[in-house]
């Protein structure tokens, strides 16, 4: 969570259809596949900076579940420190409102932004949150996904966690923690080290106007992954797309909406193909 684009975007319409449960010690939103459909696998979403309660993230989980016939879990991995949804408006006021009134109000909104960001720097830092993610996915592998493929999808803040899940960690029964990974506009990635470590199938959705995962990172990632003959991979570049486009696109912008939908389809198709290889 290191840039302004991590906290920009739009709050989406839509009413989440899933349920909140307690699972493996964490509050978790669960989206079910269509009724009477065969569950093709389990997906764990590691969210963006706005966490498990943001409507965008919950509706995204619902749609992935419906389109892929997956059971999708969206856990609270941020220890209550996720950025509040109001920050979407606060950041817009800080960066865009250049009227006289806007300048007078900017200090107020800057303070609100800092209040929203600071808790996550402590309670959702990678060293603090990654053990929770690993523990949750390990428990899933040994229980809910004991007989099902399991995938992990990471957005922005969660992308780093998912790429690390796709490294060498294994569950107690010797199987990999996840069978496939998908990340959209990941942040704080140590390129090339964390890309070199990937050992599970991985799909990347990234915009070429991303101020976090920059073109040189994209090029290096593609070059590394293409050399991994035994690791299926793809890197899909979305022209003009900014950081956060797969979750917080402007619903009044036709191109942004289309690219957000395409990124979701990329995730669903990736998991269906990779899970199909395990049947």
FINU-797874 format. One record per residue (C-alpha): y, z, x; residue number from 1. Coordinates in steps of 0.25 Angstrom, whole numbers, plus 5000, padded with zeros to 4 digits. Example, Ala and Ser with C-alpha at 12.3 -4.5 7.8 and 13.67 -1.06 7.14 Angstrom:
# FINU-797874
<pt><Y>4982</Y><Z>5031</Z><X>5049</X><num>1</num></pt>
<pt><Y>4996</Y><Z>5029</Z><X>5055</X><num>2</num></pt>
# end
This chain:
# FINU-797874
<pt><Y>5000</Y><Z>5000</Z><X>5000</X><num>1</num></pt>
<pt><Y>5010</Y><Z>4996</Z><X>5010</X><num>2</num></pt>
<pt><Y>5019</Y><Z>4986</Z><X>5004</X><num>3</num></pt>
<pt><Y>5029</Y><Z>4984</Z><X>4992</X><num>4</num></pt>
<pt><Y>5019</Y><Z>4973</Z><X>4986</X><num>5</num></pt>
<pt><Y>5009</Y><Z>4984</Z><X>4984</X><num>6</num></pt>
<pt><Y>5017</Y><Z>4990</Z><X>4974</X><num>7</num></pt>
<pt><Y>5023</Y><Z>4978</Z><X>4967</X><num>8</num></pt>
<pt><Y>5018</Y><Z>4970</Z><X>4955</X><num>9</num></pt>
<pt><Y>5017</Y><Z>4971</Z><X>4940</X><num>10</num></pt>
<pt><Y>5010</Y><Z>4981</Z><X>4931</X><num>11</num></pt>
<pt><Y>5001</Y><Z>4973</Z><X>4922</X><num>12</num></pt>
<pt><Y>4998</Y><Z>4972</Z><X>4907</X><num>13</num></pt>
<pt><Y>4984</Y><Z>4975</Z><X>4903</X><num>14</num></pt>
<pt><Y>4977</Y><Z>4987</Z><X>4898</X><num>15</num></pt>
<pt><Y>4965</Y><Z>4993</Z><X>4906</X><num>16</num></pt>
<pt><Y>4952</Y><Z>4993</Z><X>4899</X><num>17</num></pt>
<pt><Y>4944</Y><Z>5001</Z><X>4908</X><num>18</num></pt>
<pt><Y>4941</Y><Z>5016</Z><X>4909</X><num>19</num></pt>
<pt><Y>4945</Y><Z>5028</Z><X>4919</X><num>20</num></pt>
<pt><Y>4933</Y><Z>5036</Z><X>4924</X><num>21</num></pt>
<pt><Y>4930</Y><Z>5045</Z><X>4936</X><num>22</num></pt>
<pt><Y>4921</Y><Z>5039</Z><X>4946</X><num>23</num></pt>
<pt><Y>4916</Y><Z>5044</Z><X>4959</X><num>24</num></pt>
<pt><Y>4928</Y><Z>5054</Z><X>4959</X><num>25</num></pt>
<pt><Y>4939</Y><Z>5044</Z><X>4956</X><num>26</num></pt>
<pt><Y>4946</Y><Z>5040</Z><X>4943</X><num>27</num></pt>
<pt><Y>4942</Y><Z>5026</Z><X>4941</X><num>28</num></pt>
<pt><Y>4946</Y><Z>5014</Z><X>4931</X><num>29</num></pt>
<pt><Y>4933</Y><Z>5007</Z><X>4927</X><num>30</num></pt>
<pt><Y>4934</Y><Z>4993</Z><X>4921</X><num>31</num></pt>
<pt><Y>4921</Y><Z>4988</Z><X>4914</X><num>32</num></pt>
<pt><Y>4916</Y><Z>4973</Z><X>4913</X><num>33</num></pt>
<pt><Y>4915</Y><Z>4966</Z><X>4900</X><num>34</num></pt>
<pt><Y>4905</Y><Z>4973</Z><X>4890</X><num>35</num></pt>
<pt><Y>4891</Y><Z>4968</Z><X>4891</X><num>36</num></pt>
<pt><Y>4893</Y><Z>4961</Z><X>4904</X><num>37</num></pt>
<pt><Y>4885</Y><Z>4964</Z><X>4916</X><num>38</num></pt>
<pt><Y>4892</Y><Z>4971</Z><X>4927</X><num>39</num></pt>
<pt><Y>4892</Y><Z>4963</Z><X>4939</X><num>40</num></pt>
<pt><Y>4898</Y><Z>4973</Z><X>4949</X><num>41</num></pt>
<pt><Y>4907</Y><Z>4985</Z><X>4951</X><num>42</num></pt>
<pt><Y>4921</Y><Z>4983</Z><X>4957</X><num>43</num></pt>
<pt><Y>4930</Y><Z>4994</Z><X>4963</X><num>44</num></pt>
<pt><Y>4945</Y><Z>4991</Z><X>4963</X><num>45</num></pt>
<pt><Y>4953</Y><Z>4998</Z><X>4974</X><num>46</num></pt>
<pt><Y>4967</Y><Z>4996</Z><X>4968</X><num>47</num></pt>
<pt><Y>4981</Y><Z>4993</Z><X>4972</X><num>48</num></pt>
<pt><Y>4991</Y><Z>5003</Z><X>4975</X><num>49</num></pt>
<pt><Y>4993</Y><Z>5006</Z><X>4960</X><num>50</num></pt>
<pt><Y>4979</Y><Z>5012</Z><X>4959</X><num>51</num></pt>
<pt><Y>4969</Y><Z>5013</Z><X>4948</X><num>52</num></pt>
<pt><Y>4978</Y><Z>5016</Z><X>4936</X><num>53</num></pt>
<pt><Y>4987</Y><Z>5003</Z><X>4937</X><num>54</num></pt>
<pt><Y>4984</Y><Z>4995</Z><X>4925</X><num>55</num></pt>
<pt><Y>4984</Y><Z>4982</Z><X>4933</X><num>56</num></pt>
<pt><Y>4972</Y><Z>4988</Z><X>4941</X><num>57</num></pt>
<pt><Y>4965</Y><Z>4992</Z><X>4929</X><num>58</num></pt>
<pt><Y>4966</Y><Z>4979</Z><X>4922</X><num>59</num></pt>
<pt><Y>4962</Y><Z>4972</Z><X>4934</X><num>60</num></pt>
<pt><Y>4949</Y><Z>4980</Z><X>4935</X><num>61</num></pt>
<pt><Y>4947</Y><Z>4977</Z><X>4920</X><num>62</num></pt>
<pt><Y>4948</Y><Z>4962</Z><X>4922</X><num>63</num></pt>
<pt><Y>4939</Y><Z>4962</Z><X>4935</X><num>64</num></pt>
<pt><Y>4929</Y><Z>4969</Z><X>4927</X><num>65</num></pt>
<pt><Y>4930</Y><Z>4960</Z><X>4915</X><num>66</num></pt>
<pt><Y>4930</Y><Z>4947</Z><X>4923</X><num>67</num></pt>
<pt><Y>4919</Y><Z>4951</Z><X>4933</X><num>68</num></pt>
<pt><Y>4910</Y><Z>4960</Z><X>4925</X><num>69</num></pt>
<pt><Y>4912</Y><Z>4971</Z><X>4935</X><num>70</num></pt>
<pt><Y>4914</Y><Z>4986</Z><X>4933</X><num>71</num></pt>
<pt><Y>4927</Y><Z>4989</Z><X>4940</X><num>72</num></pt>
<pt><Y>4932</Y><Z>5002</Z><X>4945</X><num>73</num></pt>
<pt><Y>4946</Y><Z>5005</Z><X>4949</X><num>74</num></pt>
<pt><Y>4946</Y><Z>5019</Z><X>4955</X><num>75</num></pt>
<pt><Y>4958</Y><Z>5028</Z><X>4959</X><num>76</num></pt>
<pt><Y>4957</Y><Z>5027</Z><X>4974</X><num>77</num></pt>
<pt><Y>4972</Y><Z>5032</Z><X>4976</X><num>78</num></pt>
<pt><Y>4971</Y><Z>5047</Z><X>4973</X><num>79</num></pt>
<pt><Y>4982</Y><Z>5046</Z><X>4963</X><num>80</num></pt>
<pt><Y>4992</Y><Z>5039</Z><X>4972</X><num>81</num></pt>
<pt><Y>4992</Y><Z>5025</Z><X>4967</X><num>82</num></pt>
<pt><Y>5006</Y><Z>5019</Z><X>4965</X><num>83</num></pt>
<pt><Y>5011</Y><Z>5021</Z><X>4951</X><num>84</num></pt>
<pt><Y>5012</Y><Z>5008</Z><X>4942</X><num>85</num></pt>
<pt><Y>5027</Y><Z>5011</Z><X>4941</X><num>86</num></pt>
<pt><Y>5029</Y><Z>5007</Z><X>4956</X><num>87</num></pt>
<pt><Y>5027</Y><Z>4992</Z><X>4952</X><num>88</num></pt>
<pt><Y>5041</Y><Z>4994</Z><X>4944</X><num>89</num></pt>
<pt><Y>5047</Y><Z>5003</Z><X>4955</X><num>90</num></pt>
<pt><Y>5044</Y><Z>4993</Z><X>4966</X><num>91</num></pt>
<pt><Y>5050</Y><Z>4982</Z><X>4958</X><num>92</num></pt>
<pt><Y>5062</Y><Z>4990</Z><X>4956</X><num>93</num></pt>
<pt><Y>5063</Y><Z>4993</Z><X>4971</X><num>94</num></pt>
<pt><Y>5061</Y><Z>4979</Z><X>4976</X><num>95</num></pt>
<pt><Y>5067</Y><Z>4970</Z><X>4965</X><num>96</num></pt>
<pt><Y>5078</Y><Z>4976</Z><X>4957</X><num>97</num></pt>
<pt><Y>5091</Y><Z>4972</Z><X>4965</X><num>98</num></pt>
<pt><Y>5101</Y><Z>4975</Z><X>4954</X><num>99</num></pt>
<pt><Y>5111</Y><Z>4986</Z><X>4956</X><num>100</num></pt>
<pt><Y>5104</Y><Z>4995</Z><X>4947</X><num>101</num></pt>
<pt><Y>5091</Y><Z>4992</Z><X>4954</X><num>102</num></pt>
<pt><Y>5096</Y><Z>4996</Z><X>4968</X><num>103</num></pt>
<pt><Y>5101</Y><Z>5009</Z><X>4962</X><num>104</num></pt>
<pt><Y>5087</Y><Z>5012</Z><X>4957</X><num>105</num></pt>
<pt><Y>5080</Y><Z>5008</Z><X>4970</X><num>106</num></pt>
<pt><Y>5079</Y><Z>5021</Z><X>4976</X><num>107</num></pt>
<pt><Y>5073</Y><Z>5027</Z><X>4964</X><num>108</num></pt>
<pt><Y>5062</Y><Z>5016</Z><X>4964</X><num>109</num></pt>
<pt><Y>5060</Y><Z>5017</Z><X>4979</X><num>110</num></pt>
<pt><Y>5057</Y><Z>5032</Z><X>4977</X><num>111</num></pt>
<pt><Y>5047</Y><Z>5029</Z><X>4966</X><num>112</num></pt>
<pt><Y>5040</Y><Z>5019</Z><X>4974</X><num>113</num></pt>
<pt><Y>5039</Y><Z>5029</Z><X>4986</X><num>114</num></pt>
<pt><Y>5033</Y><Z>5039</Z><X>4976</X><num>115</num></pt>
<pt><Y>5023</Y><Z>5029</Z><X>4971</X><num>116</num></pt>
<pt><Y>5019</Y><Z>5025</Z><X>4985</X><num>117</num></pt>
<pt><Y>5018</Y><Z>5037</Z><X>4993</X><num>118</num></pt>
<pt><Y>5006</Y><Z>5045</Z><X>4987</X><num>119</num></pt>
<pt><Y>4997</Y><Z>5033</Z><X>4990</X><num>120</num></pt>
<pt><Y>5001</Y><Z>5033</Z><X>5004</X><num>121</num></pt>
<pt><Y>4993</Y><Z>5047</Z><X>5005</X><num>122</num></pt>
<pt><Y>4983</Y><Z>5047</Z><X>4994</X><num>123</num></pt>
<pt><Y>4979</Y><Z>5032</Z><X>4994</X><num>124</num></pt>
<pt><Y>4979</Y><Z>5029</Z><X>5009</X><num>125</num></pt>
<pt><Y>4968</Y><Z>5021</Z><X>5014</X><num>126</num></pt>
<pt><Y>4961</Y><Z>5033</Z><X>5022</X><num>127</num></pt>
<pt><Y>4962</Y><Z>5041</Z><X>5009</X><num>128</num></pt>
<pt><Y>4958</Y><Z>5031</Z><X>4999</X><num>129</num></pt>
<pt><Y>4947</Y><Z>5023</Z><X>5006</X><num>130</num></pt>
<pt><Y>4937</Y><Z>5034</Z><X>5006</X><num>131</num></pt>
<pt><Y>4938</Y><Z>5036</Z><X>4991</X><num>132</num></pt>
<pt><Y>4936</Y><Z>5021</Z><X>4989</X><num>133</num></pt>
<pt><Y>4924</Y><Z>5021</Z><X>4998</X><num>134</num></pt>
<pt><Y>4918</Y><Z>5033</Z><X>4991</X><num>135</num></pt>
<pt><Y>4920</Y><Z>5027</Z><X>4977</X><num>136</num></pt>
<pt><Y>4914</Y><Z>5014</Z><X>4981</X><num>137</num></pt>
<pt><Y>4903</Y><Z>5020</Z><X>4987</X><num>138</num></pt>
<pt><Y>4900</Y><Z>5029</Z><X>4975</X><num>139</num></pt>
<pt><Y>4901</Y><Z>5016</Z><X>4966</X><num>140</num></pt>
<pt><Y>4891</Y><Z>5009</Z><X>4975</X><num>141</num></pt>
<pt><Y>4881</Y><Z>5020</Z><X>4974</X><num>142</num></pt>
<pt><Y>4883</Y><Z>5022</Z><X>4959</X><num>143</num></pt>
<pt><Y>4890</Y><Z>5012</Z><X>4949</X><num>144</num></pt>
<pt><Y>4888</Y><Z>5000</Z><X>4959</X><num>145</num></pt>
<pt><Y>4874</Y><Z>5004</Z><X>4964</X><num>146</num></pt>
<pt><Y>4868</Y><Z>4992</Z><X>4957</X><num>147</num></pt>
<pt><Y>4880</Y><Z>4983</Z><X>4956</X><num>148</num></pt>
<pt><Y>4889</Y><Z>4976</Z><X>4966</X><num>149</num></pt>
<pt><Y>4902</Y><Z>4983</Z><X>4969</X><num>150</num></pt>
<pt><Y>4915</Y><Z>4976</Z><X>4973</X><num>151</num></pt>
<pt><Y>4929</Y><Z>4982</Z><X>4977</X><num>152</num></pt>
<pt><Y>4942</Y><Z>4976</Z><X>4974</X><num>153</num></pt>
<pt><Y>4955</Y><Z>4981</Z><X>4981</X><num>154</num></pt>
<pt><Y>4969</Y><Z>4978</Z><X>4978</X><num>155</num></pt>
<pt><Y>4981</Y><Z>4980</Z><X>4987</X><num>156</num></pt>
<pt><Y>4979</Y><Z>4995</Z><X>4992</X><num>157</num></pt>
<pt><Y>4964</Y><Z>4994</Z><X>4988</X><num>158</num></pt>
<pt><Y>4961</Y><Z>4982</Z><X>4996</X><num>159</num></pt>
<pt><Y>4960</Y><Z>4989</Z><X>5009</X><num>160</num></pt>
<pt><Y>4950</Y><Z>4999</Z><X>5003</X><num>161</num></pt>
<pt><Y>4941</Y><Z>4987</Z><X>4997</X><num>162</num></pt>
<pt><Y>4941</Y><Z>4980</Z><X>5011</X><num>163</num></pt>
<pt><Y>4937</Y><Z>4992</Z><X>5017</X><num>164</num></pt>
<pt><Y>4926</Y><Z>4994</Z><X>5007</X><num>165</num></pt>
<pt><Y>4921</Y><Z>4979</Z><X>5011</X><num>166</num></pt>
<pt><Y>4919</Y><Z>4984</Z><X>5025</X><num>167</num></pt>
<pt><Y>4906</Y><Z>4991</Z><X>5030</X><num>168</num></pt>
<pt><Y>4905</Y><Z>5003</Z><X>5021</X><num>169</num></pt>
<pt><Y>4892</Y><Z>5005</Z><X>5014</X><num>170</num></pt>
<pt><Y>4887</Y><Z>5014</Z><X>5003</X><num>171</num></pt>
<pt><Y>4876</Y><Z>5024</Z><X>5005</X><num>172</num></pt>
<pt><Y>4865</Y><Z>5014</Z><X>5001</X><num>173</num></pt>
<pt><Y>4869</Y><Z>5004</Z><X>5012</X><num>174</num></pt>
<pt><Y>4876</Y><Z>4994</Z><X>5003</X><num>175</num></pt>
<pt><Y>4890</Y><Z>4990</Z><X>5005</X><num>176</num></pt>
<pt><Y>4900</Y><Z>4998</Z><X>4997</X><num>177</num></pt>
<pt><Y>4905</Y><Z>4985</Z><X>4990</X><num>178</num></pt>
<pt><Y>4899</Y><Z>4971</Z><X>4988</X><num>179</num></pt>
<pt><Y>4912</Y><Z>4964</Z><X>4988</X><num>180</num></pt>
<pt><Y>4927</Y><Z>4966</Z><X>4990</X><num>181</num></pt>
<pt><Y>4940</Y><Z>4960</Z><X>4984</X><num>182</num></pt>
<pt><Y>4954</Y><Z>4963</Z><X>4988</X><num>183</num></pt>
<pt><Y>4967</Y><Z>4958</Z><X>4983</X><num>184</num></pt>
<pt><Y>4980</Y><Z>4960</Z><X>4992</X><num>185</num></pt>
<pt><Y>4975</Y><Z>4971</Z><X>5000</X><num>186</num></pt>
<pt><Y>4984</Y><Z>4980</Z><X>5008</X><num>187</num></pt>
<pt><Y>4984</Y><Z>4988</Z><X>5021</X><num>188</num></pt>
<pt><Y>4972</Y><Z>4979</Z><X>5026</X><num>189</num></pt>
<pt><Y>4970</Y><Z>4980</Z><X>5041</X><num>190</num></pt>
<pt><Y>4968</Y><Z>4966</Z><X>5045</X><num>191</num></pt>
<pt><Y>4959</Y><Z>4962</Z><X>5052</X><num>192</num></pt>
<pt><Y>4951</Y><Z>4975</Z><X>5053</X><num>193</num></pt>
<pt><Y>4948</Y><Z>4978</Z><X>5038</X><num>194</num></pt>
<pt><Y>4945</Y><Z>4963</Z><X>5036</X><num>195</num></pt>
<pt><Y>4936</Y><Z>4962</Z><X>5048</X><num>196</num></pt>
<pt><Y>4928</Y><Z>4974</Z><X>5042</X><num>197</num></pt>
<pt><Y>4925</Y><Z>4968</Z><X>5028</X><num>198</num></pt>
<pt><Y>4910</Y><Z>4966</Z><X>5026</X><num>199</num></pt>
<pt><Y>4909</Y><Z>4964</Z><X>5011</X><num>200</num></pt>
<pt><Y>4913</Y><Z>4952</Z><X>5003</X><num>201</num></pt>
<pt><Y>4928</Y><Z>4952</Z><X>5001</X><num>202</num></pt>
<pt><Y>4938</Y><Z>4944</Z><X>4993</X><num>203</num></pt>
<pt><Y>4953</Y><Z>4945</Z><X>4996</X><num>204</num></pt>
<pt><Y>4965</Y><Z>4941</Z><X>4986</X><num>205</num></pt>
<pt><Y>4978</Y><Z>4940</Z><X>4993</X><num>206</num></pt>
<pt><Y>4992</Y><Z>4934</Z><X>4991</X><num>207</num></pt>
<pt><Y>4999</Y><Z>4926</Z><X>5002</X><num>208</num></pt>
<pt><Y>5012</Y><Z>4934</Z><X>4999</X><num>209</num></pt>
<pt><Y>5005</Y><Z>4947</Z><X>5001</X><num>210</num></pt>
<pt><Y>5014</Y><Z>4956</Z><X>5010</X><num>211</num></pt>
<pt><Y>5003</Y><Z>4965</Z><X>5013</X><num>212</num></pt>
<pt><Y>4991</Y><Z>4956</Z><X>5016</X><num>213</num></pt>
<pt><Y>4999</Y><Z>4946</Z><X>5023</X><num>214</num></pt>
<pt><Y>4995</Y><Z>4931</Z><X>5026</X><num>215</num></pt>
<pt><Y>4991</Y><Z>4935</Z><X>5041</X><num>216</num></pt>
<pt><Y>4981</Y><Z>4945</Z><X>5035</X><num>217</num></pt>
<pt><Y>4976</Y><Z>4935</Z><X>5025</X><num>218</num></pt>
<pt><Y>4973</Y><Z>4925</Z><X>5036</X><num>219</num></pt>
<pt><Y>4966</Y><Z>4936</Z><X>5045</X><num>220</num></pt>
<pt><Y>4958</Y><Z>4941</Z><X>5033</X><num>221</num></pt>
<pt><Y>4953</Y><Z>4927</Z><X>5029</X><num>222</num></pt>
<pt><Y>4950</Y><Z>4924</Z><X>5044</X><num>223</num></pt>
<pt><Y>4942</Y><Z>4937</Z><X>5045</X><num>224</num></pt>
<pt><Y>4934</Y><Z>4935</Z><X>5032</X><num>225</num></pt>
<pt><Y>4930</Y><Z>4921</Z><X>5034</X><num>226</num></pt>
<pt><Y>4923</Y><Z>4925</Z><X>5047</X><num>227</num></pt>
<pt><Y>4914</Y><Z>4935</Z><X>5040</X><num>228</num></pt>
<pt><Y>4903</Y><Z>4925</Z><X>5036</X><num>229</num></pt>
<pt><Y>4895</Y><Z>4936</Z><X>5029</X><num>230</num></pt>
<pt><Y>4906</Y><Z>4942</Z><X>5021</X><num>231</num></pt>
<pt><Y>4911</Y><Z>4934</Z><X>5009</X><num>232</num></pt>
<pt><Y>4926</Y><Z>4934</Z><X>5008</X><num>233</num></pt>
<pt><Y>4938</Y><Z>4926</Z><X>5002</X><num>234</num></pt>
<pt><Y>4953</Y><Z>4928</Z><X>5003</X><num>235</num></pt>
<pt><Y>4960</Y><Z>4922</Z><X>4992</X><num>236</num></pt>
<pt><Y>4975</Y><Z>4920</Z><X>4994</X><num>237</num></pt>
<pt><Y>4985</Y><Z>4919</Z><X>4982</X><num>238</num></pt>
<pt><Y>4997</Y><Z>4911</Z><X>4985</X><num>239</num></pt>
<pt><Y>5010</Y><Z>4919</Z><X>4983</X><num>240</num></pt>
<pt><Y>5003</Y><Z>4932</Z><X>4979</X><num>241</num></pt>
<pt><Y>5009</Y><Z>4945</Z><X>4983</X><num>242</num></pt>
<pt><Y>5002</Y><Z>4958</Z><X>4986</X><num>243</num></pt>
<pt><Y>4997</Y><Z>4964</Z><X>4973</X><num>244</num></pt>
<pt><Y>4995</Y><Z>4951</Z><X>4965</X><num>245</num></pt>
<pt><Y>4981</Y><Z>4954</Z><X>4961</X><num>246</num></pt>
<pt><Y>4985</Y><Z>4967</Z><X>4954</X><num>247</num></pt>
<pt><Y>5000</Y><Z>4967</Z><X>4951</X><num>248</num></pt>
<pt><Y>5004</Y><Z>4953</Z><X>4948</X><num>249</num></pt>
<pt><Y>5016</Y><Z>4950</Z><X>4940</X><num>250</num></pt>
<pt><Y>5010</Y><Z>4946</Z><X>4926</X><num>251</num></pt>
<pt><Y>5022</Y><Z>4938</Z><X>4923</X><num>252</num></pt>
<pt><Y>5020</Y><Z>4929</Z><X>4935</X><num>253</num></pt>
<pt><Y>5009</Y><Z>4918</Z><X>4932</X><num>254</num></pt>
<pt><Y>5005</Y><Z>4916</Z><X>4946</X><num>255</num></pt>
<pt><Y>5004</Y><Z>4931</Z><X>4949</X><num>256</num></pt>
<pt><Y>4995</Y><Z>4933</Z><X>4937</X><num>257</num></pt>
<pt><Y>4986</Y><Z>4921</Z><X>4941</X><num>258</num></pt>
<pt><Y>4985</Y><Z>4926</Z><X>4955</X><num>259</num></pt>
<pt><Y>4981</Y><Z>4940</Z><X>4950</X><num>260</num></pt>
<pt><Y>4971</Y><Z>4934</Z><X>4941</X><num>261</num></pt>
<pt><Y>4965</Y><Z>4925</Z><X>4952</X><num>262</num></pt>
<pt><Y>4964</Y><Z>4937</Z><X>4961</X><num>263</num></pt>
<pt><Y>4956</Y><Z>4945</Z><X>4951</X><num>264</num></pt>
<pt><Y>4947</Y><Z>4933</Z><X>4949</X><num>265</num></pt>
<pt><Y>4945</Y><Z>4932</Z><X>4964</X><num>266</num></pt>
<pt><Y>4940</Y><Z>4947</Z><X>4963</X><num>267</num></pt>
<pt><Y>4931</Y><Z>4945</Z><X>4951</X><num>268</num></pt>
<pt><Y>4925</Y><Z>4932</Z><X>4957</X><num>269</num></pt>
<pt><Y>4923</Y><Z>4938</Z><X>4971</X><num>270</num></pt>
<pt><Y>4915</Y><Z>4950</Z><X>4965</X><num>271</num></pt>
<pt><Y>4907</Y><Z>4942</Z><X>4956</X><num>272</num></pt>
<pt><Y>4903</Y><Z>4932</Z><X>4967</X><num>273</num></pt>
<pt><Y>4900</Y><Z>4943</Z><X>4977</X><num>274</num></pt>
<pt><Y>4892</Y><Z>4952</Z><X>4967</X><num>275</num></pt>
<pt><Y>4884</Y><Z>4940</Z><X>4963</X><num>276</num></pt>
<pt><Y>4879</Y><Z>4939</Z><X>4977</X><num>277</num></pt>
<pt><Y>4873</Y><Z>4952</Z><X>4975</X><num>278</num></pt>
<pt><Y>4865</Y><Z>4949</Z><X>4963</X><num>279</num></pt>
# end
